[in-house]
Structures are given as C-alpha cells and as structure tokens.
Amino acid sequence: MSGKAIYWFQTDLRLHDQPILSKLHKSYDELLCIYVIPDRWFKEPFNLGFNRLGPYRKRFLYETLIDLNNSLQRLGQRLVVKAGDPSKVLSNYYREYNIDKVFTHDQYAFEELQDLEKLQMSIGKRNLIIGNTKLMVSELSLPFTLEELPFSFTSFRKKVEDVFKVDNDDMNCTSLPPALESLSGEDWPAEIVPDLNEGVSNPETAFPFKGGEYEALSRLKEYIWDTENILHYKSTRNGMVGVDYSSKFSPWLSNGSLSPRRVYYEIKRFEESVKSNISTYWLVFELLWRDFFQLQSLKFQSDFFKVNGIKHREKEWNYDQKLFEQWRSGNTGNDFIDANMIELLSTGFMSNRGRQNVASWLAHEYKIDWRWGAYWFEHCLVDHDPSSNYGNWMYISGIGNDSVADRRFNAELQAHKYDRQHRFVNLWLN
Ligand SMILES: Cc1cc2nc3c(=O)[nH]c(=O)nc-3n(C[C@H](O)[C@H](O)[C@H](O)COP(=O)(O)OP(=O)(O)OC[C@H]3O[C@@H](n4cnc5c(N)ncnc54)[C@H](O)[C@@H]3O)c2cc1C
C-alpha cells in the first residue's frame, strides 16, 4: 500500500516506544506530523482571570515540541503545530491534502475523548487508527471490563498486581515517510511561544529540567542507573526539598515525552542487573496509581469533572473569590500551605505531599469548589494531566475514589512530620 497519512501527536511527544509511528514508513510515502493546541486551553471556564495554559506549562510544552521537531528533522520530517479545535484542524488537513488515514493514540479524559469522537464522525471511523501509548499496563491483561473497574485503588491494585502485562517498549521510530510534498512551511502559533522570561522557574525549583524526550530519557537514566536514587525511593518520596526525593518523571509522562512502558522496563532491567527492593517495587506501584486514574476517567467521563464528582455527592461549596485568591497567592496565614502555594506559583511544580495538603486546605478548610483548585493546578503544573489532576482533587475532596468520606489533612501535624527542620518553609517564605 502507498498513500498519504497524518500522524497526530497528542500526549505521546516522543520517538521512543511508538508502535504505530515507527511502522508508517512501510506503508505510506507521504506523512504529515502534526500537533494541535486545543483552543479550549485559552478560555476561562470559571472566569477567575487565568486560562488553562499557564507560563510554566507553556514553556515546558514549547521545549517539548522543539525537541520533537528536532528529532523529526533528523528523520527528514518536521512538526506542524496549529492552534484550534483539534477535530476541525485535522479534518481540514484530511480533506485538503487528500489523506488516506489519520493515526494517533488513545486518550482517557472526557474532552480528549470528544476530540477523537468528533474526528471519527468527520472523517469516518475506519480512517482514524488509534494506538496505545498512554498506559503502563496493557488493558488487555486487566482481569475486568471497564464497567467492573474497581472503585478503590487498593482493590484495583490487588486485582491487577499479579496479572498485569506491559507491552514491549522497543518500537522506536527510526525512519519516517517524507513530509507531504505540497505542504507549505508555516510559523507555529504565537500562543505557544513563551516570551523571553515567561515561565522561567525560580532556581530553587525541585524540577530544574527542560521539556522534551532527550531530557526525559536523561533523567530516567540518572535517577535509576547513575545515582541509583531509585533504591531509596520509598523512604524519600514524601520529601519536599530538592531534585531527588522523587523521580520527577511526571511532567514528561504527562505529555508523553516519556513512555510509562519505558520506565517500567528500565526498572525491571535495573532490578535484574543491579538490585530489586521495596523502593523499586514502589515506583511501579505509584505508576499503577497513574493508570488507575486514567481508567477511572475513561469510565466516568464527564462526571470526573463535575462538582459532585464520581460519587455524585452534594456538598455545600463556597465561591468566595477573595478566599480563593488568598489560597492561590500563598496568603492563607498557614506557613506550610503558603510555602507550597508559593513554590507552585514560582516554579510550576509541587511535591505530592504538598499537593495533598493544599488541596485539603482549599476543599475542607475553605470549602471552596474543588474544581477551582484543580483548575489553578491545571494552569500552573508542568505535569498537569486531566485524569491525575482532577482524579486526585476529587479523591481528597470527598467526591472521588476514596472510601474515606473526607480526607482532611492537618497542616500543622503534616508540617511537623514532613518539614520538621522548616527547610521547606524557609526556602519559600524567606
Ligand atoms: C491534588 C493533586 C493533584 C495532582 N495532579 C497531578 C497531575 O496533574 N499530574 C500528575 O502527573 N500527577 C498529579 N498528582 C500526583 C502526584 O502528586 C504527582 O504525580 C507527583 O508528585 C509527581 O512527582 P514525581 O514524578 O516525582 O512522582 P513519583 O513519586 O516519583 O512517582 C512516580 C510517578 O507515579 C505517578 N504517580 C505518583 N503518584 C500519583 C498519584 N497520586 N496519582 C497519579 N499518578 C501518580 C506519576 O506519574 C509519577 O511521575 C496530583 C496529586 C494531587 C494530590
């Protein structure tokens, strides 16, 4: 077969572990590689004065796309970047260039699933081929259907842990069909290009890395092989200061410049040739949390993003914008909460411990609609992922996958336990 194809990059911004992309050169003689920034990212659903693509996220994404474009150029290709409604942009290219098939990969969150559905409706179901690159586990190896997906993480883990399989991670893309002949060279949309100082992190950041596959694979090597920090992961993962208390893989995993399957097999290779311990196990355990939330969002669709959450639990929420401003600017008066919020504001990153505490503060102390908090995280976090972000927020706010009715964190006790020497608070408040 020969013809023209489109590869639509979404949250798989890499060339390693690309089962579909790596094979296209065998079947097509022209290819358009495209990434579309959804125009919804520039809207303000809650009218709170900020959109969904804040400065750190934007810079990280831009660096990622530059890196991907460089890699594609080495294979004689290039990345076209557009802003707009993804399904419309793709349909237009499909028709204008007489394309045979569009290839992309799986999505799990509501809006992204809608993009896929709309495109299918526009170009025909059989003309959109969707591969699997997002989860670590192979969905086919799961011992239940989506309807039977366990509600709690513990029962999910118990059911999958001994049986799940991970597809091979070795389908690297080393050859591609040339770019569409008639394609004109166009600049990337201005919305994606950060200004000189926009999104530049405070140098004290716990995430001093750049976006892109190259940095992702370097960090993977460093964390697992060079420093062997993975061997202490279980005892350091609740830390808050510095680069190495946790893997810091999340920003690359979220936009797919790092494959979860690659992380899994790198851990397995390390376990076989160096050492296996509770910490190496625990990193895989945490990656199961990631898959858990992806699958939950696939199951619950739009409920995942609604105020009553997947529990359909009605709670009285507060909509006091002044209180919300105090929280998001780090002015609650509680040092531990404020230090975390200032870290987020000045770096685009926050530890898991910090995230749990500030989410609990907003939802339980201020009783503010949890979606405002999730939305602020979406704006700020370099690792924002709809399923992980909204799933974790719901979990803490009492309307998600937690069997505990309201998981309230006591910020004083937490500070005492996790920041006993005040290193973290001093770092961000002084
Ligand atoms: C309110 C709240 C919002 C969050 N929003 C996001 C988000 O938008 N994107 C995101 O990737 N994570 C999110 N998390 C989960 C977690 O905080 C981050 O994944 C983690 O802090 C990233 O740092 P790391 O890569 O060093 O993690 P590590 O501790 O090294 O963990 C390794 C990987 O496991 C996965 N993981 C670990 N914990 C979780 C978890 N609770 N849920 C889902 N995946 C997990 C991540 O992919 C992470 O990279 C959120 C947590 C909370 C409490």
The ligand as an SDF file (V2000), in Angstrom:
LIG
                    3D

 53 58  0  0  0  0  0  0  0  0999 V2000
   -4.2550   17.3770   44.2300 C   0  0  0  0  0  0  0  0  0  0  0  0
   -3.2780   16.5840   43.3890 C   0  0  0  0  0  0  0  0  0  0  0  0
   -3.1290   16.8740   42.0400 C   0  0  0  0  0  0  0  0  0  0  0  0
   -2.2440   16.1330   41.2490 C   0  0  0  0  0  0  0  0  0  0  0  0
   -2.1160   16.4440   39.9200 N   0  0  0  0  0  0  0  0  0  0  0  0
   -1.3010   15.6960   39.1350 C   0  0  0  0  0  0  0  0  0  0  0  0
   -1.1770   15.9820   37.7420 C   0  0  0  0  0  0  0  0  0  0  0  0
   -1.8100   16.8850   37.1940 O   0  0  0  0  0  0  0  0  0  0  0  0
   -0.3240   15.2090   37.0090 N   0  0  0  0  0  0  0  0  0  0  0  0
    0.3840   14.1800   37.5740 C   0  0  0  0  0  0  0  0  0  0  0  0
    1.1540   13.5230   36.8630 O   0  0  0  0  0  0  0  0  0  0  0  0
    0.2590   13.8900   38.8760 N   0  0  0  0  0  0  0  0  0  0  0  0
   -0.5480   14.6050   39.6790 C   0  0  0  0  0  0  0  0  0  0  0  0
   -0.6510   14.3100   41.0150 N   0  0  0  0  0  0  0  0  0  0  0  0
    0.0250   13.1010   41.5330 C   0  0  0  0  0  0  0  0  0  0  0  0
    1.4210   13.3130   42.1220 C   0  0  0  0  0  0  0  0  0  0  0  0
    1.4110   14.3810   43.0300 O   0  0  0  0  0  0  0  0  0  0  0  0
    2.4730   13.5700   41.0520 C   0  0  0  0  0  0  0  0  0  0  0  0
    2.3860   12.5830   40.0470 O   0  0  0  0  0  0  0  0  0  0  0  0
    3.8760   13.5090   41.6420 C   0  0  0  0  0  0  0  0  0  0  0  0
    4.0000   14.4230   42.6950 O   0  0  0  0  0  0  0  0  0  0  0  0
    4.8810   13.8250   40.5590 C   0  0  0  0  0  0  0  0  0  0  0  0
    6.1920   13.7830   41.0350 O   0  0  0  0  0  0  0  0  0  0  0  0
    7.1550   12.5770   40.6680 P   0  0  0  0  0  0  0  0  0  0  0  0
    7.1200   12.2880   39.2160 O   0  0  0  0  0  0  0  0  0  0  0  0
    8.4660   12.8690   41.2610 O   0  0  0  0  0  0  0  0  0  0  0  0
    6.4260   11.3810   41.4220 O   0  0  0  0  0  0  0  0  0  0  0  0
    6.9790    9.9920   41.9620 P   0  0  0  0  0  0  0  0  0  0  0  0
    6.6830    9.9340   43.4110 O   0  0  0  0  0  0  0  0  0  0  0  0
    8.3650    9.7670   41.5490 O   0  0  0  0  0  0  0  0  0  0  0  0
    6.0170    8.9370   41.2650 O   0  0  0  0  0  0  0  0  0  0  0  0
    6.3140    8.3230   40.0110 C   0  0  0  0  0  0  0  0  0  0  0  0
    5.1540    8.5040   39.0680 C   0  0  0  0  0  0  0  0  0  0  0  0
    3.9960    7.8430   39.5670 O   0  0  0  0  0  0  0  0  0  0  0  0
    2.8280    8.5640   39.1840 C   0  0  0  0  0  0  0  0  0  0  0  0
    2.0980    8.9640   40.3910 N   0  0  0  0  0  0  0  0  0  0  0  0
    2.5690    9.0530   41.6480 C   0  0  0  0  0  0  0  0  0  0  0  0
    1.5890    9.4110   42.4940 N   0  0  0  0  0  0  0  0  0  0  0  0
    0.4750    9.5630   41.7490 C   0  0  0  0  0  0  0  0  0  0  0  0
   -0.8710    9.9200   42.0410 C   0  0  0  0  0  0  0  0  0  0  0  0
   -1.2880   10.1900   43.2820 N   0  0  0  0  0  0  0  0  0  0  0  0
   -1.7330    9.9980   41.0190 N   0  0  0  0  0  0  0  0  0  0  0  0
   -1.3640    9.7280   39.7520 C   0  0  0  0  0  0  0  0  0  0  0  0
   -0.1130    9.3690   39.4200 N   0  0  0  0  0  0  0  0  0  0  0  0
    0.7890    9.2860   40.4040 C   0  0  0  0  0  0  0  0  0  0  0  0
    3.2990    9.7880   38.4220 C   0  0  0  0  0  0  0  0  0  0  0  0
    3.2260    9.5150   37.0460 O   0  0  0  0  0  0  0  0  0  0  0  0
    4.7390    9.9430   38.8780 C   0  0  0  0  0  0  0  0  0  0  0  0
    5.5670   10.5800   37.9280 O   0  0  0  0  0  0  0  0  0  0  0  0
   -1.5120   15.0640   41.8310 C   0  0  0  0  0  0  0  0  0  0  0  0
   -1.6640   14.7900   43.1880 C   0  0  0  0  0  0  0  0  0  0  0  0
   -2.5330   15.5420   43.9630 C   0  0  0  0  0  0  0  0  0  0  0  0
   -2.6710   15.2110   45.4210 C   0  0  0  0  0  0  0  0  0  0  0  0
  1  2  1  0
  2  3  1  0
  2 52  2  0
  3  4  2  0
  4  5  1  0
  4 50  1  0
  5  6  2  0
  6  7  1  0
  6 13  1  0
  7  8  2  0
  7  9  1  0
  9 10  1  0
 10 11  2  0
 10 12  1  0
 12 13  2  0
 13 14  1  0
 14 15  1  0
 14 50  1  0
 15 16  1  0
 16 17  1  0
 16 18  1  0
 18 19  1  0
 18 20  1  0
 20 21  1  0
 20 22  1  0
 22 23  1  0
 23 24  1  0
 24 25  2  0
 24 26  1  0
 24 27  1  0
 27 28  1  0
 28 29  2  0
 28 30  1  0
 28 31  1  0
 31 32  1  0
 32 33  1  0
 33 34  1  0
 33 48  1  0
 34 35  1  0
 35 36  1  0
 35 46  1  0
 36 37  1  0
 36 45  1  0
 37 38  2  0
 38 39  1  0
 39 40  1  0
 39 45  2  0
 40 41  1  0
 40 42  2  0
 42 43  1  0
 43 44  2  0
 44 45  1  0
 46 47  1  0
 46 48  1  0
 48 49  1  0
 50 51  2  0
 51 52  1  0
 52 53  1  0
M  END
$$$$
